[in-house]
Amino acid sequence: MNPIEDLMTKLTRHFPQLSARVDPPSVPDGSWWLDLNLSGHSATAEWRPGRGFGVHSSESDSYGEGPDEIYSDVASTFRRLKALLERRERTAPPARSVLRTLRESRSMSQEELAEQLSVGQSAISKLERRADVHLSTLRHFVAALGGVLELRARFPDRIVKLVDSDSSSGEAPDRDTAIVVASAPRRSPHKGRRRGGTLRR
């Protein structure tokens, strides 16, 4: 019994009325899928050897570009699916990074940006996934894309410029200051699943 079959066994024991079906991969080392439905509320789990579990439960039958949530083992995946089915909850897809969107709008790859900043590609990947970023880091990120970072505070009676990285002083923003990076909406998911699997790291 592999982990996805173990997960199905645990869930069907807990929910006697649960409809569950395992869908094996069509390619070697591909993803295993577990489709669940309890009284009209559906959820899907994906398992790929060595990459953990992906969990998805949305209003439609689309899976999108990847799982909404990722778990490392059977126990944590079981707890999450149990909660989704019992409470009839839905998962939400992860927000698309605004920094990634900005970089792609400038037609620059992570590798090219990393070279501009004299860092590794993995550093750019981690930066684009962060929820908050130091102002100095954001300043260099924007400058490497050919832009100028400005930060303003809007009040009812006026707008105050807090940061202007193009100022003649050349003074860098405080490195101990971090700001929240807003997220852009995720692209609409594609219908159906990628049979080769969607779990990635």
N, C-alpha and C positions, 0 to 999 in steps of 0.2 A: 504494500500500500504506500503510495507516494504522498507527499504533504497535502496536495489538493484533494485527494481522496480521503485522507484523514480529516481534513477540514469539513468535507461534505458529511462524513459520518457523524462528527460532533454536532453539526448543525441540525441534521435530521433527527438525531436523538433528542435534542432540546426542543425542536419544533416538529411534532409528529405530522402536522398538516402541511409541512413545507414541501414544495415542488423543487427538486434539485436535479441538475443534469451536468455531468462532466463532459467536456468537449476536448479530446486529446489534440496535440499539435499535428499539423500536416507536414511538418519538416522536422528533421532531427534537432534536438535541443531547442525546439520552439516552445511557445507558451501553452500551458494547460488553462482551460477556462472552466469556471463553475458558475452556472446560471441558476439564480434562486428566485423564487416567487412565493410570497406568503400572503394569501388573501388579496391578490392584486398588486401588492407592493413588491417591486423587483430590485435585485442587487446582483452585481457581478464581481467575481474575484478572478484574478489572473495570477498564475504562478509560473515562474520560469526558473529552472535549476540555477542556483547560485545568485539569484537576483531578488529573492523575496516575493512578496505578494503585492499586487495592485488591487485596489478596491474602488468600485464605481457604482453609484446609484443615482440616476437622474430621471427627469420626467420622460425622456425619450429612450429609445433603444440604441442610441448612438454611443460609441465609446470614445471617440475623439482621438487626439494625438497621443494620449497616454493616460494612465490611471489618475484619478483625482487624489488618491491617498496611497501611501506606500507603507507596508509593514514588513518586519524582518522575519517573523515566525508565525506558526500556526496559532499559538495562544492569543497573541495580540490581534491577529486577523479575525479570529473567532469572536473575540470580545467586541470588536468594532461592527462586524456584520450582525451580531446578536442585537446590538443597540439600534442599528439601522432598521432592522426588521421589526423589533418590538415597538419602537417609537415611530415607525413609518417615516423616518428621516431621509433626507437626500444629501448626497455629497456635493461639494462645490469644486469646480475645476480650479487649479492654482492660477493666480493672476499672472498675466504676461508681464515680464519686467519692462518698466518704462525705459531703463537704460539699454536693454537689448533692442527695444523698438527704435530708440534714438540711433543706436549704432547702425542698425540695418537700414534706417532711412538715409544714412550717409553712405550706403553701399560699401561698408567696411567689415571685414571678417574679424573674428576674435583674434586670430593670429596677427593680422595687420595692425590692429589696435595695440596688441601686446608689444609688438616691435616698436611702435611709436613711444610707448611708455616705459620701454626697457624692463618689462616683466614677462613672466611666463603666461601662456594662453590660459592655464588653469586659474591664474589670479583674476583674469577678466571674467571667466565663467563664474567664479565665486562672487565677484563684485556684482554681477548682474542679477544674482539671486538674493542679495542682501536686502533686508527691509529698511535699513538705515545706513547712511554713508557719510563719512566725514566730509566736511565742506572742501577741505584741501584736496581730497581724493576726487570728489566730483568736479572740482575746478580743472584738475589735470585731465580727467576723462573727457570733459567737454572741449578743452583746448586741443587735445589730440585728434578730435573729430573736426577741428577747424572752427569751433565756436567760442563764444565768450559767455561765461557764467555770470548771471545777475540774480540777486535775491532781493525781493522787495516785500515790505510789510504794508498791507492796505488798511487804512483807517477810514472812517466816514468822511473826514475832512481833508485827508491827504494821503499820499503814498510816499513811503520812506525807503530809499535804497539802502539795503543792509550790506550787500556784497557786490562789488564790481571788480572782477578779476582782470579787467583791462585798464585799471587805474594806473596812473603814472607812478604811483608809489611803488608798485610791484610787490606790495606786501601780501603775503599769502594769508588766507583765512586761518583762523584758529584751528589747530589740528585736533583739539579736544572737543570740538563742536560737531555734533552729528545731526543730520536732518533725515526725516522720513521721506523715502522715495515713493511717490505715488505709483500706482499700478495701472497699466492700460488694460482695457477689456481683452479677454482671450478671444482668439478667432473662433468662429462657429465650428463645432466639431463636425467631422466627416461622418457620414452614415456607415455603419458596419464596422468590422474589426479588421485590424491588420493581422493576417493569419501568421505572420512571422513573429508576432509578439510586439508589445509596446513598452515593456519595462526596460528602462535604460538607466545607466549611472555614469 
